[in-house]
Amino acid sequence: VSQADAGVAFVRPSFNLDSARAHNARQLDSASRAIRQQSVVAVYSGRMVGVSAIVMHAAHATRDTNFLDRRTGLLYGAVAEVAPHRRVRMSASYRTGTLSPTGSSGEELTVTEAEADVTVSPARWFGLRGGYVRRAAKTDLPTQRWEFPKASAVARFDFVGGAITTITGISVLPGAKYTGYLDMQGESIDPDPFSLAGEAGLELHSGSFTAALLYYAERFTFPTVNNAAQSRTDQFSALRLRVGYQLGR
């Protein structure tokens, strides 16, 4: 090193860090917007409105000590949902169709169902739901009616960036009323309180398109009649396919 160079003081170079930080922030924000626009799901807000068509393969089985009666068939319908707040969701649905006996004899059963419920979610993955169901089942005999409230606990877990949601739930069906089971005096016999139902399935979201495949089953047990040894159970089950359009999530 020459003597002239040794006499020159070292000066640390300076950089405009504020400008670099602002440039990096703009790039990250631009990339984030692009990812959200190309994502299969919208950014989750908890608010939404949607309408879907439903087709379901349903079964109804009645069993007691003396016989087993089982019918299966397709039901069709629609469901409308709205979530004005991320913790509240409301829905209403209507389904109808015909169930045919699985044996060589028996009558067809025309079924019409209407259901409404409200779900309150303390957490995004867990909700408490209350609802009411009215079901009319008609053969050549007078129309038989089911009416019952539902109290449910439902868990929902997201996968694939929120595109797929698993759904599991269990319901208690207290105070069910049924007009088609009579005692010796012709009075209606209602199911035992606290009958149960369960559900499990998958839900898919891609932009505004939504679809779900859900298995649902409910079981009612009746008390014995006039101290007889017989007991009756009724079970409704269905594999439900729902396809529709949804704004927000």
VEXLO-110907 format. One line per 5 residues: number of its first residue (from 1); for each residue x, y, z of C-alpha. Coordinates in pm, 1 decimal. Example, Ala and Ser with C-alpha at 12.3 -4.5 7.8 and 13.67 -1.06 7.14 Angstrom:
BEGIN
1	1230.0 -450.0 780.0 ~ 1367.0 -106.0 714.0
# end
This chain:
BEGIN
1	0.0 0.0 0.0 ~ 142.3 336.0 -99.4 ~ 190.0 617.3 148.7 ~ -71.7 825.5 -35.6 ~ -332.0 551.6 -7.9
6	-260.9 501.3 361.6 ~ -353.9 860.6 430.1 ~ -709.1 831.7 288.5 ~ -980.9 765.8 552.5 ~ -1229.6 476.3 492.1
11	-1588.2 589.6 432.0 ~ -1870.2 333.6 484.3 ~ -2106.3 327.7 183.9 ~ -2466.3 429.3 255.8 ~ -2789.2 275.7 115.8
16	-3145.9 407.5 102.2 ~ -3302.0 135.5 322.0 ~ -3642.4 308.7 345.9 ~ -3678.2 303.3 -29.6 ~ -3578.3 -65.9 -43.1
21	-3827.3 -159.0 229.6 ~ -4108.1 25.1 49.7 ~ -4019.9 -149.9 -278.5 ~ -4018.8 -492.3 -111.7 ~ -4351.8 -421.2 59.2
26	-4510.6 -328.8 -276.4 ~ -4381.4 -650.9 -432.6 ~ -4513.9 -865.7 -144.2 ~ -4853.0 -694.8 -159.1 ~ -4872.4 -747.0 -536.5
31	-4782.4 -1116.2 -501.6 ~ -5037.3 -1161.1 -224.5 ~ -5315.0 -1009.5 -437.9 ~ -5222.8 -1234.1 -731.0 ~ -5231.4 -1545.3 -511.1
36	-5573.1 -1451.7 -373.4 ~ -5712.5 -1388.6 -723.6 ~ -5584.9 -1723.1 -853.0 ~ -5677.8 -1922.0 -542.4 ~ -5951.5 -2185.6 -558.5
41	-6124.8 -2022.3 -260.7 ~ -6202.6 -1668.4 -162.8 ~ -6040.3 -1506.6 138.2 ~ -6239.6 -1630.2 438.6 ~ -6463.0 -1367.6 598.6
46	-6739.0 -1588.7 738.3 ~ -7010.1 -1398.5 547.4 ~ -7181.9 -1562.3 252.1 ~ -7504.8 -1629.9 61.9 ~ -7565.6 -1938.2 -148.2
51	-7821.8 -2161.1 -317.2 ~ -7777.3 -2527.8 -409.4 ~ -7965.1 -2815.7 -569.1 ~ -7985.1 -3144.3 -376.6 ~ -8023.8 -3500.6 -497.4
56	-8015.6 -3780.3 -241.9 ~ -8045.9 -4155.9 -232.7 ~ -8269.7 -4211.0 68.0 ~ -8389.5 -4511.3 264.9 ~ -8660.5 -4561.1 526.5
61	-8674.7 -4877.4 736.2 ~ -8938.7 -4974.3 992.5 ~ -8862.8 -5269.3 1216.3 ~ -9040.8 -5433.9 1505.2 ~ -9060.8 -5781.2 1653.7
66	-9289.3 -5905.1 1376.8 ~ -9169.3 -5748.0 1051.3 ~ -8917.4 -5535.8 859.6 ~ -9038.4 -5284.7 602.1 ~ -8773.2 -5108.0 392.5
71	-8804.0 -4859.8 105.8 ~ -8542.2 -4675.3 -99.1 ~ -8543.5 -4412.3 -373.5 ~ -8433.9 -4066.9 -484.2 ~ -8534.2 -3735.7 -332.2
76	-8474.6 -3398.2 -497.8 ~ -8477.4 -3046.5 -363.4 ~ -8292.7 -2723.9 -292.6 ~ -8128.9 -2541.3 -4.5 ~ -8068.0 -2170.0 52.8
81	-7805.6 -2046.3 300.3 ~ -7705.1 -1706.8 434.5 ~ -7438.0 -1605.7 685.2 ~ -7473.2 -1237.5 780.1 ~ -7191.6 -1275.1 1034.0
86	-6894.2 -1508.6 1061.3 ~ -7048.6 -1670.0 1371.5 ~ -7406.5 -1711.4 1242.2 ~ -7538.8 -1921.0 952.6 ~ -7904.3 -1982.3 856.9
91	-8041.9 -2229.9 605.4 ~ -8373.0 -2361.8 474.0 ~ -8425.6 -2667.4 254.1 ~ -8702.8 -2858.1 77.4 ~ -8689.7 -3217.3 -51.3
96	-8942.4 -3450.5 -212.8 ~ -8951.7 -3783.7 -394.4 ~ -9076.2 -4143.3 -390.2 ~ -8936.4 -4442.6 -202.8 ~ -9015.1 -4790.8 -338.7
101	-9026.5 -5116.0 -136.8 ~ -8715.7 -5331.3 -167.3 ~ -8921.4 -5653.0 -169.0 ~ -9163.0 -5776.6 -432.0 ~ -9469.1 -5631.6 -256.7
106	-9564.7 -5317.0 -74.4 ~ -9668.1 -4960.2 -143.0 ~ -9460.1 -4670.9 -267.6 ~ -9394.4 -4399.8 -12.2 ~ -9413.7 -4037.4 -125.5
111	-9194.9 -3826.0 103.1 ~ -9188.0 -3446.9 142.0 ~ -8946.9 -3278.9 384.0 ~ -8893.2 -2918.3 492.9 ~ -8613.6 -2814.5 727.4
116	-8481.4 -2487.5 869.9 ~ -8190.2 -2430.9 1107.3 ~ -7956.8 -2173.2 1259.0 ~ -7590.2 -2241.1 1341.0 ~ -7389.8 -2037.2 1591.2
121	-7012.1 -2095.1 1575.7 ~ -6804.2 -2010.3 1884.6 ~ -6500.6 -2107.7 1672.8 ~ -6452.0 -2139.3 1298.6 ~ -6415.2 -2518.5 1324.9
126	-6705.6 -2579.6 1567.3 ~ -7074.7 -2489.1 1562.1 ~ -7392.8 -2542.0 1762.1 ~ -7703.4 -2579.8 1547.6 ~ -8074.2 -2570.8 1625.7
131	-8344.1 -2655.3 1373.7 ~ -8684.3 -2801.8 1301.1 ~ -8794.4 -3071.2 1053.2 ~ -9138.6 -3150.7 911.2 ~ -9175.1 -3469.0 707.3
136	-9487.4 -3606.3 538.5 ~ -9491.9 -3969.7 421.7 ~ -9789.3 -4083.7 213.5 ~ -9896.7 -4426.4 89.5 ~ -10250.6 -4544.6 11.8
141	-10311.8 -4488.1 379.9 ~ -10362.0 -4139.1 525.1 ~ -10052.1 -3917.3 526.8 ~ -9816.4 -3988.2 815.4 ~ -9635.0 -3689.1 961.6
146	-9306.6 -3650.3 1146.2 ~ -9223.9 -3327.9 1329.6 ~ -8921.1 -3279.8 1551.0 ~ -8665.1 -3022.0 1663.9 ~ -8292.1 -3086.7 1622.9
151	-8004.5 -2981.8 1849.4 ~ -7665.9 -3048.2 1687.3 ~ -7292.9 -3010.1 1739.0 ~ -7095.0 -2983.6 1413.5 ~ -6717.9 -2982.7 1351.3
156	-6564.6 -2848.1 1027.5 ~ -6195.6 -2873.2 934.0 ~ -6037.5 -2718.3 622.1 ~ -5775.9 -2878.5 395.7 ~ -5603.2 -2787.4 67.2
161	-5595.5 -2419.2 152.6 ~ -5961.9 -2420.2 248.0 ~ -6080.6 -2575.4 -79.4 ~ -6200.3 -2892.4 97.4 ~ -6383.3 -2905.4 429.3
166	-6463.5 -3216.8 631.6 ~ -6795.0 -3214.7 816.8 ~ -6897.0 -3433.1 1111.1 ~ -7193.4 -3386.3 1339.2 ~ -7423.1 -3546.7 1591.7
171	-7781.5 -3442.1 1667.6 ~ -8033.9 -3500.9 1943.2 ~ -8398.7 -3513.4 1827.8 ~ -8604.3 -3433.1 2139.7 ~ -8982.1 -3428.1 2151.1
176	-9046.9 -3593.8 1813.0 ~ -9411.8 -3629.0 1707.7 ~ -9543.3 -3899.8 1473.2 ~ -9902.0 -3962.4 1358.1 ~ -9864.7 -4308.3 1199.2
181	-9820.5 -4538.2 1500.4 ~ -10133.5 -4599.7 1709.5 ~ -10214.1 -4789.8 2027.8 ~ -10518.9 -5011.6 2081.0 ~ -10732.2 -4703.7 2154.8
186	-10628.6 -4531.6 1831.7 ~ -10406.1 -4273.2 2002.1 ~ -10075.4 -4172.0 1843.6 ~ -9758.8 -4309.7 2002.9 ~ -9459.4 -4076.2 1984.3
191	-9095.6 -4189.8 1973.3 ~ -8887.7 -4198.8 2286.9 ~ -8732.2 -3859.3 2363.0 ~ -8370.6 -3791.7 2270.3 ~ -8352.8 -3998.2 1955.1
196	-8021.2 -3948.9 1772.9 ~ -7889.3 -3857.8 1427.0 ~ -7541.4 -3835.1 1278.5 ~ -7374.3 -3694.1 966.3 ~ -7034.1 -3702.9 797.4
201	-6904.5 -3581.5 462.7 ~ -6690.6 -3350.8 249.4 ~ -6751.6 -3002.7 108.4 ~ -6565.7 -2851.1 -190.9 ~ -6520.0 -2481.1 -272.2
206	-6373.5 -2350.0 -598.0 ~ -6438.8 -1981.6 -654.6 ~ -6816.4 -1937.5 -641.6 ~ -6880.0 -2308.7 -709.3 ~ -6960.7 -2530.2 -411.7
211	-7041.1 -2900.8 -380.6 ~ -7085.2 -3141.7 -91.5 ~ -7130.3 -3515.1 -40.0 ~ -7282.1 -3601.0 298.3 ~ -7417.6 -3917.4 461.1
216	-7693.4 -3860.5 715.9 ~ -7886.6 -4106.9 936.0 ~ -8147.4 -4069.9 1209.9 ~ -8307.0 -4334.4 1429.8 ~ -8628.4 -4325.3 1633.2
221	-8720.0 -4586.0 1895.4 ~ -9078.5 -4625.5 2015.6 ~ -9199.1 -4752.6 2352.6 ~ -9374.7 -5089.4 2371.5 ~ -9751.1 -5092.3 2325.9
226	-9990.3 -5222.2 2593.8 ~ -9709.8 -5406.4 2777.2 ~ -9643.3 -5622.0 2468.6 ~ -9298.8 -5759.4 2399.1 ~ -9271.2 -5583.5 2063.5
231	-9076.4 -5261.9 2010.8 ~ -9054.2 -5048.4 1698.3 ~ -8770.3 -4850.2 1542.1 ~ -8777.2 -4620.0 1240.3 ~ -8457.8 -4521.4 1060.5
236	-8413.9 -4262.3 787.6 ~ -8082.3 -4238.8 604.6 ~ -7958.2 -4061.4 292.7 ~ -7647.4 -4002.0 84.6 ~ -7684.8 -3637.0 -15.9
241	-7513.8 -3467.6 -311.4 ~ -7536.3 -3088.7 -313.5 ~ -7414.6 -2865.4 -598.7 ~ -7459.3 -2491.1 -608.9 ~ -7341.4 -2131.7 -626.2
246	-7205.6 -1929.1 -335.4 ~ -7091.4 -1570.8 -290.1 ~ -6848.8 -1506.6 -5.5 ~ -6718.8 -1752.0 248.8
# end
